[in-house]
Amino acid sequence: MKIKHLHNLSYADSENFFLIAGPCVIENETMPLHIAETLCEISQKHQIPFIFKASYKKANRSSLNSFTGIGDEKGLRLLQKIKETFQIPVLTDIHTAEEAKMASEFVDILQIPAFLCRQTELLLAAAETGKTVNVKKGQFLSPESMKFVVEKIQSTGNRSVWLTERGSMFGYGDLVVDFRGIPAMQSMGVPVVLDCTHSLQQPNQAAGVTGGRPDMIETIAKAGIAVGADGLFIETHPDLKNAKSDAANMLDLKLLEGLMVKLIRIRESL
């Protein structure tokens, strides 16, 4: 399914999947620029439609002492700088209706976190900005239930809606991906993304830091492309040991290009 409404997206007519990638959170002023440059080089080399992702702040952390960001305006302005420097679309999370208008002035895509996907006021506020709205499926919802999310957003006249599969809770500290959910949500007439990193989280660990299975990212991504996901969401970082958020389930940046080559081959074989 082709992406619409993103004028600064390169290779939009490519037969490749689109890629949403970047660090979990803006950690400082230099790191996200380096990551964006590397990802742009990879996307240009392989003609992958690319959207840069980073949270300007983290509102949902396991521990009170966890890093949450460098400041709202500073983080958003850095996302805008990436957008203008590399001429690419950028995406960030929002958590309240008030944030929707503020963030929309800096980014192209507003993302609704999975835990908040049923919040009507938040969904409507995001939709009313006119920006593309990417909603992560709640870990507690069936894929079929997401039709109500789509209806809420489209009720404003905003037709640019994406849905993202990010796994379902399996017990207290693990997630599983039901790949039947991808075509189920595509039947709603919207692009569907597979979140290859958050689907492998192991939340609510005793240490207060979310765990993960990054060794399974390639497996999850291959399966997602094989069943026809329109896009992939992958958080990535060049220095995982020192990453300030989601270090346990991000992909090492140096591994991303090799993975893209494998996934393109799978896409071409379909």
Residue pairs with C-beta under 8 A, 6 or more apart in sequence:
1 186
1 190
1 191
1 192
1 230
2 12
2 13
3 9
3 12
3 18
3 49
3 191
3 230
3 231
4 159
4 160
5 132
5 160
6 12
6 51
6 89
6 108
6 109
6 132
8 83
8 87
8 88
8 89
8 108
9 18
9 49
9 50
9 51
9 88
9 89
10 43
10 44
10 49
10 50
10 87
10 88
11 43
11 47
11 48
11 49
11 50
12 49
14 47
14 48
14 49
15 267
15 268
16 46
16 47
16 48
16 49
16 264
16 267
17 48
17 49
17 225
17 229
17 230
17 231
17 232
17 263
17 267
18 48
18 49
18 50
18 51
18 191
18 230
18 231
18 232
19 39
19 43
19 48
19 49
19 50
19 51
19 231
19 232
19 234
19 260
20 51
20 53
20 91
20 134
20 193
20 231
20 232
20 233
20 234
21 39
21 50
21 51
21 52
21 53
21 232
21 233
21 234
21 235
21 236
21 256
22 32
22 35
22 36
22 39
22 52
22 53
22 54
22 235
22 236
23 31
23 32
23 35
23 54
23 235
23 236
23 237
23 243
23 250
24 54
24 55
24 58
24 235
24 237
24 243
24 244
24 245
24 246
24 250
25 54
25 55
25 56
25 57
25 58
25 67
25 68
25 69
25 244
25 245
25 246
26 32
26 54
26 55
26 56
26 57
26 69
26 70
26 74
26 75
26 78
26 79
27 67
27 70
27 243
27 244
27 245
28 70
29 70
29 78
31 238
32 52
32 54
32 78
32 79
32 82
33 78
33 81
33 82
33 85
34 238
35 236
35 237
35 238
35 253
36 52
36 82
36 85
36 86
36 88
37 86
38 238
38 253
38 256
39 50
39 52
39 236
39 256
40 50
40 86
40 88
42 48
42 50
42 256
42 257
42 260
43 49
43 50
45 257
46 257
46 260
46 261
46 264
48 260
48 264
50 88
51 88
51 89
51 90
51 91
51 108
51 109
52 79
52 82
52 83
52 86
52 88
52 89
52 90
52 91
53 90
53 91
53 92
53 111
53 233
53 235
54 75
54 79
54 90
54 92
55 69
55 75
55 92
55 93
55 245
56 69
56 72
56 75
56 76
56 78
56 79
56 92
56 93
56 103
57 68
57 69
57 72
57 75
58 66
58 67
58 68
58 69
58 245
59 68
59 93
59 95
59 113
60 95
60 113
60 115
61 67
61 68
61 245
62 203
62 204
62 205
62 208
62 209
62 210
63 208
63 209
65 208
66 208
66 209
66 245
67 244
67 245
69 75
70 78
72 102
76 92
76 102
76 103
76 105
76 106
76 107
77 106
79 90
79 92
79 106
79 107
80 90
80 106
80 107
82 88
82 90
83 89
83 90
83 106
83 107
83 108
89 108
89 109
90 106
90 107
90 108
90 109
91 107
91 108
91 109
91 110
91 111
91 134
92 103
92 106
92 107
92 109
92 110
92 111
93 110
93 111
93 112
93 113
94 100
94 103
94 110
94 111
94 112
94 122
94 126
95 113
95 116
95 122
96 122
97 121
97 122
97 124
97 125
98 125
100 110
100 122
100 125
100 126
100 128
100 129
101 125
101 129
103 110
104 110
104 126
104 129
104 130
104 131
107 131
108 131
108 132
109 131
109 132
109 133
109 134
109 162
110 126
110 129
110 131
110 132
110 133
110 134
111 133
111 134
111 135
111 136
111 164
112 119
112 122
112 123
112 126
112 133
112 134
112 135
112 136
113 136
114 136
114 137
114 138
114 139
114 166
114 198
115 138
115 139
116 122
117 123
117 135
117 136
117 137
117 138
117 141
117 146
117 149
118 138
118 141
118 149
120 152
123 133
123 135
123 149
123 152
123 153
124 152
124 153
124 155
124 156
126 133
126 153
127 133
127 152
127 153
127 154
127 155
127 156
127 158
127 161
128 156
128 158
130 158
131 160
132 160
132 161
132 162
133 153
133 158
133 160
133 161
133 162
134 161
134 162
134 163
134 164
134 193
135 146
135 149
135 153
135 161
135 162
135 163
135 164
136 163
136 164
136 166
136 195
136 198
137 143
137 146
137 163
137 164
137 165
137 166
137 181
137 185
139 166
139 167
139 168
139 169
139 175
140 168
140 169
141 168
142 181
143 165
143 178
143 180
143 181
143 182
143 184
143 185
144 184
146 163
146 185
146 188
147 188
149 163
150 161
150 163
150 188
150 189
150 190
153 161
154 161
161 190
162 190
162 191
162 192
162 193
162 230
162 231
163 185
163 188
163 190
163 191
163 192
163 193
164 192
164 193
164 194
164 195
164 233
165 177
165 181
165 182
165 185
165 192
165 193
165 194
165 195
165 199
165 224
165 229
166 175
166 195
166 198
166 199
166 233
167 175
167 176
167 177
167 195
167 198
167 199
167 200
167 201
168 175
168 176
168 177
168 178
169 175
170 176
172 204
173 202
173 203
173 204
173 205
173 211
174 202
175 198
175 199
175 200
175 201
175 202
175 203
177 194
177 199
177 220
177 223
179 223
179 224
179 227
182 192
182 194
182 224
182 227
182 228
182 229
183 227
183 228
185 192
186 192
186 228
186 230
191 230
191 231
192 229
192 230
192 231
193 229
193 230
193 231
193 232
193 233
194 220
194 221
194 224
194 229
194 231
194 232
194 233
195 233
196 217
196 220
196 221
196 224
196 232
196 233
196 234
196 251
197 212
197 214
197 217
197 233
197 234
197 235
197 246
197 249
197 250
197 251
198 233
198 235
198 246
198 249
199 220
200 212
200 213
200 214
200 216
200 217
200 220
200 249
201 210
201 211
201 212
201 246
201 248
201 249
202 210
202 211
202 212
202 213
202 248
202 249
203 210
203 211
204 210
205 211
209 248
210 246
210 248
210 249
211 248
211 249
212 246
212 248
212 249
212 250
213 249
214 248
214 249
214 250
214 251
214 252
217 234
217 251
217 259
218 259
218 262
221 232
221 234
221 259
221 263
222 262
222 263
222 266
224 232
225 232
225 263
225 266
225 267
225 270
226 266
226 270
228 270
232 263
234 251
234 256
235 246
235 249
235 250
235 251
236 250
236 251
236 252
236 253
236 256
237 243
237 247
237 250
237 251
237 252
237 253
238 252
238 253
238 254
240 247
240 250
240 252
241 247
243 250
251 259
